[in-house]
Every structure is written in structure tokens, then in C-alpha cells.
Amino acid sequence: MELLLSSFDILARWDVLLALLAGSVGGVLIGAIPGVGPAVAIAILLPATFSMDPIVGLTVLLGIYGSSMYGGSIPAILINTPGTAVNALTTYDGYPMTTRGEARRALSLAYSSSFFGGIFSVVCLILFAPVLAKIAPMFGSREIFLAALLGLLLVVVAHRGQALIAAALACFGIFLNTVGLEPVKYSKRFTFDQSFLSGGVDLIVVVLGLFALSQAFFLLQGEDEKVRMTKLRGGMFQGFRELVRNPRVAGISGTFGVLMGMIPGVGEFTAQFLSYTYAQRTSKRPQDFGHGSSEGLIAAETANNAVPAAAMVPLLALGIPGEALTAMMLSVFYVHNVVPGPQLFQNQMDFVVALYLALLVLNVLVLIFLLFATNHLIKVVKIPNRFLGVCILVLSFVGVYSLRNSVTDCLIAACFGIFGFVLKRLSLPAVPIILGMVLGGIMEVKLRAGMARVKTPFDFIDRPVAMILFLMILGVLFIHFRHLWLERKKTKEAKWSTKHASTNFGMHLLRRKDYLLKERGRKVREKHLKYNPRSTDKR
């Protein structure tokens, strides 16, 4: 009880409440604009949050992170264009409802499902917080190194079909983190006698380049799209009634969201598709999925909104981000000398619970705002892409320059912006670079600290948690290579069948010809015997 009261005291400040309101409303607006997304907004706002208190800066970023998916469902349902990448599955059943004239019903159902998913995950994690507080002290330097390695490995493996390039980009991120002064003896690495590289490559500069500037270039090189809006008819509260009639789908989808959110590198997409697949297989009307099924919409929106709160678990408990957005938030902790990890749960548990309560209040604020402001909010969808690109470009360079008043940082950000634009055009992931930079630094420091007590290789995994993490790493590698072997086997079989398709067809024709000839001969002989039985008697 004392813990909750102290957490409420942290939140009951006018600046924290104002940050919550600004983050929630701003996140909805950003999510409703196709082509922007929370990563761009958080990257632009990061320099501004460094001057705020940790709880204020984090609530702004959490507000944008958690509420952007609410807003992203609006264009996904109305114009078949997801506002954020994780709302892509919402188009499957949301837009068909719009074409049937049920746009308001679809929006209401999406808001209700998102609200349930957000509240469900926060409640689960508040109840789970005491367990985390007991588990966190078991993690020493070696365990955190192995956990960071596992997180990086999961991020790479999660990019199916692109695992090799994701691994290369993650290694590139680790290399970027090594540039500058190393953290123990402060010797220079990869500076090439250039003074501007002595301070290293700043994470925020890379983030703004890869996400914000690349998105600005992408919007500027495209054409403005003409959007036709449909009129909204009906009440906004009917979605709650439909959600109550599907408790099984909502509960299982929320559970998938919580579990997938806690695993680094997995995130919303896996949670969504697992939930959607489960809902379709257990539905009484599976043929409706993809054609305006309320169960499909509930599964998609509940799962993706249950992830943000769960994604904070590895960040707060171990200091290990599982995706780009939580990696950006980690920099806010470091700027204010608040080190996430086991010590945070032991010494500042009220701060952790305050963040979860902020997420709880955030979902309530977003739902109230959307229920009464949707009619006006849909006009945001009509903002031209090129105008958005110019705004993002200007704000990004202002944010980069404000970090250290350095023109060199702007040039580095521009280079990474071009690199990020190339990755977008090639449909390659940029997230492994950011996670490589963040996790690479953690792994280097913890490995050096852990090796001080290691005399044999087995000493590194001689504790229970370290052994479990090591076995998990081996399990992930085994599953991944087994999947690659099966895919290669299927590819070889497909190539062989394609190569011998003509031969198989020819053999089939020959066999068919022999059969027909034999069958024809048998019928001729029977007919002959029927009308000339004496020939048999002579024989």
C-alpha cells in the first residue's frame, strides 16, 4: 500500500500530468498520419526530453509509444492505409467493414479492443512487479551479458528471410558503438586522428538519421495521395458490447501481447499474427476473417496494444531494450543517471510502479479523447505527404543541432538519413543497427566486469540463471538453423520437381498409353471370344 501511495505521489504533479496529456493526444495525432509513426516522433522529441525530469520525459515518450497504435487504426480502417506499421493487420477486417458502411462500428471496436489490451497488460505487469523485484537481484554481470546477447540474437532471428543482413547490420551497430574512447582505459578506437570522432558516434544522431531523416526523404520523393473519406454513422460505444461478447478472443490476444512484449526482438507483429491465427482457427465463422470479422479486429488491436507495457519489462529489469523505441527511451535514463536494471527494482520500485500507473492513466485519457474527437481527428489523414516530409526534415536537423551545437552531427545524421533511405527502398531493417549500438555497449562493459572472476569457460555459466540463459541461446540457434535446413530442403525438392516436371509428364503419358493399349486389347479379345467361341475350343 505504501508503494502505491508513493507512486501516486510521483504522478500527482502538474508537469507529469501535462506530459501524460500531451503524450497521449500527440501520439494519437502522430499515429493517425500515415507515414510518420512513433519512431520518427520519439526520435525528434528525444533531445527535448533530456532537459526534463526522468519521469516527465519518459511519460511523454511512453504516451506517444502507447497511444500511436490507437491513432494508427483510424486510417487503417477508413482508407485501408495503416497509420503505423503494426496496424497493417487492422486493414484486413477494418476496411471491409468501412466498405459495408460500418466505419464507426469498426473504429469503436478498435478503440475498445486497444483499451482492453493496454489495461490488461498494465494490470498483469503491476501484479508481476513483486516477482521481478525478487528475480532482478539474481542477475550479475555475466547474466546481463548473456541476456543482452540473447536479446540481440532474438532480434536477428525475428527477421525471417533477412537474418543474415540483420546480423550484419547489428554487427555494424556494435562497431559504431566502439568508435571513440573505450570505457575502461579511455584509449582511442577507430578515430583515425579525427577530433570529431573522439566523442564517438552519438546514438541520438544515428536514431534521428535512420528513422526521422530517412522517413522525410521517403515522403519527399513520393507523390501526395488523394484521400476520400467516408461518413461516420452510428454510436461510438457499440464496440464495448461486441468486445464483451468475445471475452475468450480478447483474453488470449492480450496474453499473447504480454508474453511477446517481454521477449526482446519479437514485439507486436508476432503477437498480432499469433492472436489472429488463434481467433480464426477457433472461430465459428472462420470464412469471415479478412472480410470484416469483428473477432479478427479484436485479436489484432488487443494484441498490439498489450505489447508497449510488456516491452518495458526487459528495459527496466535488465536495462536491455527489445526494440528501437525502448532503446531510445534507454538514453533518457542514462542522461539523468537513472540506471535501469536490478538496482532500479530494489531501490526505486515506486518509480517503476509510477511508470506502469502512467500507462494505465494514458489508456483512459486516449479512450476519452478518441470517443469524442474522432470526427475532427480524421481530417489529419488529409495532410499532404510532402508537407509532412519538410516538417520532419526541419525538426530533425533542429533536434540534432541542439544536442551539442555541432554542424558535424548534422552531417553525420544526414549520412545516416541517406543510408536509412536506401534501407527503406531495399526493404531492409534499420532496427538491428540501433539495438547493436545499445546492446553492444552493455555487452562490452558487462563482459569485462564478468571476466574478472572467470578462470575457465565453464565458470561463465556456473550459476543457475546464467546456465538457463546459455541454454536458451543454444535453443534459439538450434531452432533457427533447423528452420533454415528445412527451408533449404523444401527449396531443393521444389527445384528438382520443377526441373523434372517435363520428364514426369512424359512418363505419365507413356504409362497412360500402355494402360489404354492394354485395356483396348483386353476388350478386343473379349469381344472376339464372345462372337467366335470355337477358336477357344480348338485350342
C-alpha positions as CSV (number, residue, x, y, z in Angstrom):
1,M,0.0,0.0,0.0
2,E,2.9,2.4,0.8
3,L,4.4,1.6,-2.6
4,L,1.2,2.6,-4.4
5,L,0.9,5.8,-2.4
6,S,4.5,6.8,-3.1
7,S,3.9,6.0,-6.8
8,F,0.8,8.2,-6.8
9,D,2.8,11.0,-5.3
10,I,5.3,10.8,-8.2
11,L,2.5,11.0,-10.7
12,A,0.4,13.7,-8.9
13,R,2.5,16.6,-10.2
14,W,1.2,19.1,-12.7
15,D,4.1,18.6,-15.1
16,V,3.7,14.8,-15.1
17,L,0.0,15.1,-15.8
18,L,0.6,17.6,-18.5
19,A,3.2,15.3,-20.1
20,L,0.8,12.5,-20.0
21,L,-1.9,14.5,-21.7
22,A,0.5,15.9,-24.3
23,G,2.0,12.5,-25.0
24,S,-1.4,10.7,-25.3
25,V,-3.0,13.3,-27.6
26,G,0.2,13.8,-29.6
27,G,0.6,10.1,-30.0
28,V,-2.9,9.7,-31.4
29,L,-2.3,12.5,-33.9
30,I,1.0,11.1,-35.0
31,G,-0.4,7.6,-35.3
32,A,-3.3,8.9,-37.4
33,I,-0.9,10.4,-40.0
34,P,0.2,7.7,-42.4
35,G,4.0,7.8,-43.0
36,V,5.1,9.3,-39.7
37,G,4.9,6.8,-36.9
38,P,6.0,6.8,-33.3
39,A,9.7,6.1,-34.1
40,V,10.0,9.4,-36.0
41,A,8.2,11.4,-33.3
42,I,10.2,9.9,-30.4
43,A,13.5,10.5,-32.3
44,I,12.6,14.2,-32.9
45,L,11.5,14.7,-29.2
46,L,14.4,12.9,-27.6
47,P,16.7,16.0,-27.4
48,A,13.9,18.0,-25.7
49,T,13.3,15.3,-23.1
50,F,16.9,15.4,-21.9
51,S,16.2,18.7,-20.1
52,M,13.1,17.3,-18.3
53,D,12.9,15.2,-15.1
54,P,13.2,11.5,-15.9
55,I,9.5,10.7,-15.0
56,V,8.3,13.7,-17.2
57,G,10.4,12.8,-20.2
58,L,9.6,9.1,-20.0
59,T,5.8,9.8,-19.7
60,V,5.9,11.9,-22.8
61,L,7.7,9.2,-24.8
62,L,5.5,6.4,-23.3
63,G,2.4,8.4,-24.2
64,I,3.5,8.6,-27.8
65,Y,4.5,5.0,-27.9
66,G,1.4,3.6,-26.3
67,S,-1.2,5.9,-28.0
68,S,0.1,5.9,-31.5
69,M,-1.4,2.5,-32.2
70,Y,-4.9,3.9,-31.3
71,G,-4.4,6.6,-33.9
72,G,-2.9,4.2,-36.4
73,S,-6.2,2.3,-36.6
74,I,-8.1,5.3,-38.0
75,P,-6.5,5.5,-41.5
76,A,-6.2,1.6,-41.5
77,I,-10.0,1.3,-41.1
78,L,-11.1,4.3,-43.2
79,I,-8.7,4.4,-46.2
80,N,-7.0,1.0,-46.0
81,T,-3.7,2.6,-45.1
82,P,-2.2,1.7,-41.7
83,G,-1.1,4.8,-39.8
84,T,1.7,2.8,-38.1
85,A,3.3,-0.4,-39.3
86,V,1.8,-2.5,-36.6
87,N,-1.7,-1.5,-37.7
88,A,-1.3,-3.3,-41.0
89,L,-3.3,-6.3,-39.8
90,T,-6.2,-4.0,-38.8
91,T,-6.8,-3.3,-42.5
92,Y,-7.8,-7.0,-43.1
93,D,-11.1,-6.7,-41.3
94,G,-11.4,-2.9,-40.5
95,Y,-11.6,-1.6,-44.1
96,P,-14.1,-4.3,-45.3
97,M,-16.4,-3.0,-42.5
98,T,-16.0,0.5,-43.9
99,T,-16.9,-0.6,-47.4
100,R,-20.1,-2.1,-45.9
101,G,-20.9,1.3,-44.3
102,E,-19.9,0.2,-40.7
103,A,-16.9,2.5,-40.3
104,R,-18.0,3.8,-36.9
105,R,-18.6,0.3,-35.6
106,A,-15.1,-0.7,-36.8
107,L,-13.5,2.3,-35.1
108,S,-15.4,1.7,-31.9
109,L,-14.4,-1.9,-31.9
110,A,-10.7,-1.0,-32.5
111,Y,-10.7,1.6,-29.7
112,S,-12.4,-0.8,-27.2
113,S,-10.0,-3.7,-28.1
114,S,-7.0,-1.4,-27.8
115,F,-8.1,-0.1,-24.4
116,F,-8.7,-3.6,-23.1
117,G,-5.2,-4.7,-24.4
118,G,-3.5,-1.8,-22.8
119,I,-5.2,-2.1,-19.4
120,F,-4.8,-5.9,-19.4
121,S,-1.0,-5.7,-19.9
122,V,-0.5,-3.0,-17.3
123,V,-2.6,-4.9,-14.7
124,C,-0.6,-8.1,-15.4
125,L,2.7,-6.3,-15.0
126,I,1.8,-4.4,-11.8
127,L,0.9,-7.8,-10.3
128,F,4.1,-9.2,-11.7
129,A,6.3,-6.4,-10.4
130,P,7.0,-8.0,-6.9
131,V,8.2,-11.2,-8.7
132,L,10.5,-9.1,-10.9
133,A,11.9,-7.4,-7.8
134,K,12.9,-10.8,-6.4
135,I,14.3,-12.1,-9.7
136,A,16.3,-9.0,-10.6
137,P,19.0,-9.4,-7.9
138,M,19.9,-12.8,-9.4
139,F,21.3,-11.0,-12.4
140,G,25.0,-10.2,-12.2
141,S,27.4,-9.0,-14.9
142,R,27.6,-12.4,-16.6
143,E,23.8,-12.9,-16.6
144,I,23.2,-9.4,-18.0
145,F,25.8,-10.1,-20.8
146,L,24.1,-13.3,-21.7
147,A,20.6,-11.7,-21.6
148,A,21.8,-8.9,-23.9
149,L,23.4,-11.5,-26.2
150,L,20.1,-13.4,-26.2
151,G,18.1,-10.2,-26.9
152,L,20.4,-9.4,-29.9
153,L,20.1,-12.9,-31.2
154,L,16.3,-12.9,-31.0
155,V,16.2,-9.6,-32.9
156,V,18.3,-11.1,-35.7
157,V,16.3,-14.4,-35.8
158,A,13.0,-12.5,-35.8
159,H,13.8,-11.1,-39.3
160,R,12.8,-14.3,-41.1
161,G,14.3,-14.4,-44.6
162,Q,16.6,-11.5,-43.7
163,A,18.5,-12.9,-40.7
164,L,21.9,-12.6,-42.4
165,I,21.6,-9.0,-43.3
166,A,20.0,-8.3,-39.9
167,A,23.1,-9.9,-38.2
168,A,25.4,-7.8,-40.4
169,L,23.5,-4.6,-39.5
170,A,23.6,-5.5,-35.8
171,C,27.4,-6.0,-36.1
172,F,27.6,-2.6,-37.8
173,G,25.8,-1.1,-34.8
174,I,28.2,-2.8,-32.4
175,F,31.1,-1.4,-34.4
176,L,29.6,2.2,-34.3
177,N,29.4,1.9,-30.5
178,T,33.2,1.1,-30.4
179,V,34.2,4.3,-32.1
180,G,35.7,6.9,-29.8
181,L,37.2,6.4,-26.3
182,E,36.8,2.9,-24.8
183,P,35.1,2.8,-21.4
184,V,37.9,1.4,-19.2
185,K,41.3,2.8,-20.2
186,Y,39.9,5.6,-22.4
187,S,42.1,4.7,-25.3
188,K,41.0,5.8,-28.8
189,R,39.4,3.4,-31.1
190,F,38.7,3.9,-34.8
191,T,39.1,7.7,-34.6
192,F,41.7,7.9,-37.4
193,D,43.1,11.0,-35.7
194,Q,39.8,12.9,-36.3
195,S,38.8,15.0,-33.3
196,F,35.1,14.8,-34.0
197,L,35.2,11.0,-33.7
198,S,36.9,11.1,-30.2
199,G,33.5,11.5,-28.6
200,G,32.1,8.6,-30.5
201,V,29.0,8.4,-32.7
202,D,26.1,9.7,-30.7
203,L,23.1,7.3,-30.5
204,I,20.5,10.1,-30.9
205,V,22.2,11.3,-34.1
206,V,22.0,7.8,-35.6
207,V,18.4,7.4,-34.5
208,L,17.3,10.7,-36.0
209,G,19.2,9.9,-39.2
210,L,17.9,6.4,-39.6
211,F,14.3,7.0,-38.7
212,A,13.4,10.7,-39.0
213,L,15.5,11.9,-41.9
214,S,15.1,8.7,-43.9
215,Q,11.3,9.0,-43.5
216,A,11.5,12.6,-44.5
217,F,13.4,11.7,-47.7
218,F,11.0,8.9,-48.4
219,L,7.9,11.2,-48.1
220,L,9.6,14.0,-50.2
221,Q,10.4,11.7,-53.1
222,G,6.8,10.3,-53.3
223,E,3.6,11.9,-54.5
224,D,0.8,13.3,-52.4
225,E,-2.1,10.9,-52.3
226,K,-5.7,12.0,-52.7
227,V,-7.8,10.6,-49.8
228,R,-11.5,10.0,-50.0
229,M,-13.2,9.9,-46.6
230,T,-16.4,8.1,-45.7
231,K,-19.0,9.5,-43.4
232,L,-19.2,8.0,-39.9
233,R,-22.6,6.8,-38.8
234,G,-23.7,5.2,-35.6
235,G,-22.6,5.4,-32.0
236,M,-19.1,5.1,-30.7
237,F,-20.0,2.9,-27.7
238,Q,-21.3,-0.2,-29.6
239,G,-17.7,-1.7,-29.8
240,F,-17.7,-2.3,-26.0
241,R,-20.8,-4.5,-26.3
242,E,-19.2,-6.6,-29.0
243,L,-15.9,-6.9,-27.0
244,V,-17.9,-8.2,-24.0
245,R,-19.4,-10.9,-26.3
246,N,-15.9,-12.1,-27.2
247,P,-14.0,-12.4,-23.9
248,R,-12.1,-15.5,-25.0
249,V,-10.5,-13.9,-28.1
250,A,-9.7,-10.7,-26.1
251,G,-8.2,-12.5,-23.2
252,I,-6.0,-14.8,-25.3
253,S,-4.9,-11.9,-27.5
254,G,-4.0,-9.8,-24.5
255,T,-1.9,-12.7,-23.1
256,F,-0.1,-13.2,-26.4
257,G,0.7,-9.4,-26.4
258,V,2.1,-9.5,-22.8
259,L,4.2,-12.6,-23.5
260,M,5.6,-11.5,-26.8
261,G,6.3,-8.0,-25.5
262,M,8.5,-9.3,-22.8
263,I,10.7,-11.2,-25.3
264,P,13.3,-8.9,-26.9
265,G,13.1,-8.7,-30.7
266,V,9.6,-10.2,-31.0
267,G,7.1,-7.4,-30.4
268,E,3.7,-6.5,-31.9
269,F,3.9,-8.4,-35.3
270,T,4.4,-11.8,-33.8
271,A,1.7,-11.2,-31.1
272,Q,-0.7,-10.0,-33.7
273,F,-0.4,-12.9,-36.1
274,L,-0.5,-15.5,-33.3
275,S,-3.6,-13.9,-31.9
276,Y,-5.2,-13.5,-35.3
277,T,-4.4,-17.2,-36.2
278,Y,-5.8,-18.4,-32.9
279,A,-9.0,-16.4,-33.4
280,Q,-9.5,-17.6,-36.9
281,R,-8.9,-21.3,-36.0
282,T,-11.3,-21.3,-33.0
283,S,-14.0,-19.1,-34.6
284,K,-17.4,-20.5,-35.6
285,R,-17.2,-18.3,-38.8
286,P,-13.6,-18.5,-40.0
287,Q,-14.7,-17.6,-43.5
288,D,-15.5,-14.1,-42.3
289,F,-11.8,-13.3,-41.5
290,G,-10.4,-10.9,-44.0
291,H,-13.9,-9.8,-45.0
292,G,-15.0,-7.7,-41.9
293,S,-14.8,-10.1,-38.9
294,S,-15.2,-8.5,-35.5
295,E,-13.2,-11.3,-33.9
296,G,-10.3,-10.6,-36.3
297,L,-10.3,-6.9,-35.5
298,I,-10.4,-7.6,-31.7
299,A,-7.5,-10.0,-32.0
300,A,-5.3,-7.6,-33.9
301,E,-5.9,-4.5,-31.9
302,T,-5.9,-6.2,-28.5
303,A,-2.5,-7.9,-29.1
304,N,-0.6,-4.9,-30.5
305,N,-1.7,-2.6,-27.6
306,A,-0.8,-5.1,-24.9
307,V,2.9,-5.0,-26.1
308,P,4.1,-1.5,-25.0
309,A,3.7,-2.0,-21.3
310,A,5.2,-5.5,-21.5
311,A,8.2,-4.2,-23.6
312,M,9.2,-2.1,-20.6
313,V,9.9,-5.3,-18.5
314,P,13.3,-6.2,-20.1
315,L,14.2,-2.5,-20.3
316,L,13.5,-1.8,-16.6
317,A,14.5,-5.1,-15.1
318,L,17.7,-5.7,-17.0
319,G,18.4,-2.5,-18.9
320,I,18.0,-4.4,-22.2
321,P,15.8,-2.8,-24.9
322,G,13.9,-5.2,-27.1
323,E,13.2,-2.7,-30.0
324,A,14.2,0.7,-31.3
325,L,11.6,2.7,-29.3
326,T,12.6,1.3,-25.9
327,A,16.3,1.7,-27.0
328,M,15.6,5.4,-27.5
329,M,13.9,5.6,-24.0
330,L,17.0,4.0,-22.5
331,S,19.0,7.1,-23.5
332,V,16.7,9.2,-21.3
333,F,17.6,7.0,-18.3
334,Y,21.3,7.4,-18.9
335,V,21.2,11.2,-19.4
336,H,19.6,11.5,-15.9
337,N,21.9,8.9,-14.3
338,V,19.0,6.6,-13.7
339,V,20.4,3.1,-14.5
340,P,17.7,0.6,-15.3
341,G,18.4,-2.9,-14.1
342,P,18.3,-5.0,-10.9
343,Q,19.2,-2.0,-8.7
344,L,16.2,0.0,-10.1
345,F,13.8,-2.6,-8.8
346,Q,15.5,-2.8,-5.5
347,N,16.0,0.9,-4.8
348,Q,13.3,2.7,-6.9
349,M,10.4,0.4,-7.0
350,D,8.0,3.3,-6.6
351,F,9.4,4.9,-9.8
352,V,8.8,1.6,-11.7
353,V,5.2,1.3,-10.5
354,A,4.6,5.0,-11.3
355,L,5.6,4.3,-14.9
356,Y,3.0,1.5,-15.1
357,L,0.3,3.7,-13.5
358,A,1.2,6.3,-16.1
359,L,0.5,3.8,-18.8
360,L,-2.8,3.0,-17.1
361,V,-3.9,6.6,-17.0
362,L,-2.7,7.0,-20.5
363,N,-5.1,4.4,-21.9
364,V,-8.0,6.1,-20.1
365,L,-7.1,9.5,-21.5
366,V,-6.7,8.2,-25.0
367,L,-10.0,6.4,-25.0
368,I,-11.9,9.5,-23.7
369,F,-10.2,11.7,-26.3
370,L,-11.0,9.3,-29.2
371,L,-14.6,8.8,-28.3
372,F,-15.4,12.5,-28.5
373,A,-12.8,13.8,-31.1
374,T,-12.8,11.1,-33.9
375,N,-15.0,13.2,-36.2
376,H,-12.4,16.0,-36.1
377,L,-9.4,13.8,-35.9
378,I,-10.0,12.0,-39.3
379,K,-9.1,15.3,-41.1
380,V,-5.5,14.7,-40.1
381,V,-5.3,11.9,-42.7
382,K,-5.6,14.5,-45.4
383,I,-2.3,16.3,-44.7
384,P,0.0,16.1,-47.8
385,N,3.0,13.7,-47.6
386,R,5.5,16.3,-48.9
387,F,4.4,18.9,-46.3
388,L,5.0,16.3,-43.6
389,G,8.4,15.5,-45.1
390,V,9.5,19.1,-44.9
391,C,8.3,19.4,-41.3
392,I,10.1,16.2,-40.3
393,L,13.3,17.3,-42.1
394,V,13.4,20.7,-40.3
395,L,12.5,19.4,-36.9
396,S,15.1,16.6,-37.2
397,F,18.0,18.9,-38.0
398,V,16.9,21.3,-35.2
399,G,17.0,18.4,-32.8
400,V,20.4,17.1,-33.9
401,Y,22.0,20.6,-33.7
402,S,20.5,21.2,-30.3
403,L,22.3,18.2,-28.8
404,R,25.9,19.6,-28.9
405,N,25.5,22.7,-31.2
406,S,27.6,20.8,-33.8
407,V,27.3,21.0,-37.5
408,T,29.3,17.8,-37.8
409,D,26.5,16.0,-36.0
410,C,24.1,17.3,-38.7
411,L,26.3,16.0,-41.4
412,I,26.6,12.5,-39.7
413,A,22.8,12.5,-39.3
414,A,22.3,13.3,-43.0
415,C,24.6,10.5,-44.0
416,F,22.7,8.0,-41.8
417,G,19.5,9.5,-43.2
418,I,20.6,8.6,-46.8
419,F,21.7,5.2,-45.5
420,G,18.3,4.7,-43.8
421,F,16.5,5.8,-47.0
422,V,18.4,3.2,-49.0
423,L,17.5,0.5,-46.4
424,K,13.8,1.5,-46.8
425,R,13.9,1.3,-50.6
426,L,15.5,-2.1,-50.3
427,S,13.0,-3.2,-47.6
428,L,15.8,-3.9,-45.2
429,P,15.6,-3.4,-41.4
430,A,17.2,-0.5,-39.6
431,V,16.3,-1.6,-36.1
432,P,19.3,-4.0,-35.7
433,I,21.7,-1.1,-36.0
434,I,20.2,0.8,-33.1
435,L,19.9,-2.3,-30.9
436,G,23.5,-3.2,-31.9
437,M,24.7,0.2,-30.6
438,V,22.8,-0.1,-27.4
439,L,23.3,-3.7,-26.6
440,G,26.9,-3.7,-27.8
441,G,27.8,-1.1,-25.1
442,I,26.1,-3.1,-22.4
443,M,27.7,-6.4,-23.6
444,E,31.2,-4.9,-23.6
445,V,31.0,-3.4,-20.1
446,K,29.4,-6.5,-18.5
447,L,31.8,-8.9,-20.3
448,R,34.8,-7.1,-18.9
449,A,33.3,-7.0,-15.4
450,G,32.3,-10.6,-15.6
451,M,35.6,-11.9,-16.9
452,A,37.4,-10.8,-13.8
453,R,36.1,-13.8,-11.9
454,V,36.3,-16.3,-14.8
455,K,39.2,-18.8,-14.9
456,T,37.7,-21.5,-17.1
457,P,34.9,-21.2,-19.8
458,F,32.5,-23.2,-17.6
459,D,32.9,-20.5,-14.8
460,F,31.0,-18.1,-17.0
461,I,27.8,-20.2,-16.8
462,D,28.2,-21.9,-13.4
463,R,25.3,-20.0,-11.8
464,P,21.6,-21.2,-12.4
465,V,20.4,-18.0,-14.3
466,A,23.5,-17.9,-16.5
467,M,23.1,-21.6,-17.3
468,I,19.4,-21.1,-18.2
469,L,20.2,-18.1,-20.5
470,F,23.0,-20.1,-22.1
471,L,20.7,-23.0,-22.8
472,M,18.1,-20.5,-24.2
473,I,20.8,-19.1,-26.6
474,L,21.6,-22.7,-27.8
475,G,17.9,-23.4,-28.2
476,V,17.3,-20.3,-30.3
477,L,20.3,-21.2,-32.5
478,F,19.2,-24.8,-32.9
479,I,15.6,-23.8,-33.8
480,H,16.8,-21.2,-36.3
481,F,19.3,-23.5,-38.1
482,R,16.8,-26.3,-38.1
483,H,14.3,-23.9,-39.8
484,L,16.9,-22.9,-42.3
485,W,17.7,-26.6,-43.1
486,L,14.0,-27.4,-43.6
487,E,13.6,-24.4,-45.9
488,R,16.6,-25.4,-47.9
489,K,15.3,-29.0,-48.2
490,K,12.0,-27.7,-49.4
491,T,13.7,-25.4,-51.9
492,K,15.8,-28.3,-53.3
493,E,12.7,-30.5,-53.6
494,A,10.8,-27.7,-55.4
495,K,13.7,-27.2,-57.8
496,W,14.0,-30.9,-58.5
497,S,10.3,-31.2,-59.2
498,T,10.4,-28.2,-61.5
499,K,13.4,-29.5,-63.3
500,H,11.9,-32.9,-63.9
501,A,8.4,-31.7,-64.5
502,S,8.5,-32.4,-68.3
503,T,10.1,-35.8,-67.8
504,N,7.5,-36.7,-65.2
505,F,4.7,-35.6,-67.6
506,G,6.2,-37.7,-70.4
507,M,6.4,-40.8,-68.2
508,H,2.9,-40.2,-67.1
509,L,1.8,-40.1,-70.8
510,L,3.7,-43.3,-71.6
511,R,2.1,-45.1,-68.7
512,R,-1.3,-43.9,-69.7
513,K,-0.7,-45.0,-73.3
514,D,0.4,-48.5,-72.2
515,Y,-2.7,-48.7,-70.0
516,L,-5.0,-47.7,-72.7
517,L,-3.4,-50.1,-75.2
518,K,-3.7,-53.0,-72.7
519,E,-7.2,-52.1,-71.8
520,R,-8.1,-51.8,-75.5
521,G,-6.5,-55.2,-76.3
522,R,-8.4,-56.9,-73.5
523,K,-11.7,-55.5,-74.7
524,V,-11.0,-56.6,-78.3
525,R,-10.1,-60.1,-77.1
526,E,-13.2,-60.4,-75.0
527,K,-15.4,-59.2,-77.9
528,H,-13.6,-61.7,-80.2
529,L,-14.2,-64.6,-77.8
530,K,-17.8,-63.6,-77.4
531,Y,-18.6,-63.9,-81.1
532,N,-16.2,-66.7,-82.0
533,P,-16.1,-69.2,-79.2
534,R,-15.0,-72.0,-81.4
535,S,-11.5,-70.7,-81.6
536,T,-11.1,-71.4,-77.9
537,D,-12.4,-74.9,-78.3
538,K,-9.8,-75.7,-81.0
539,R,-7.1,-74.6,-78.7
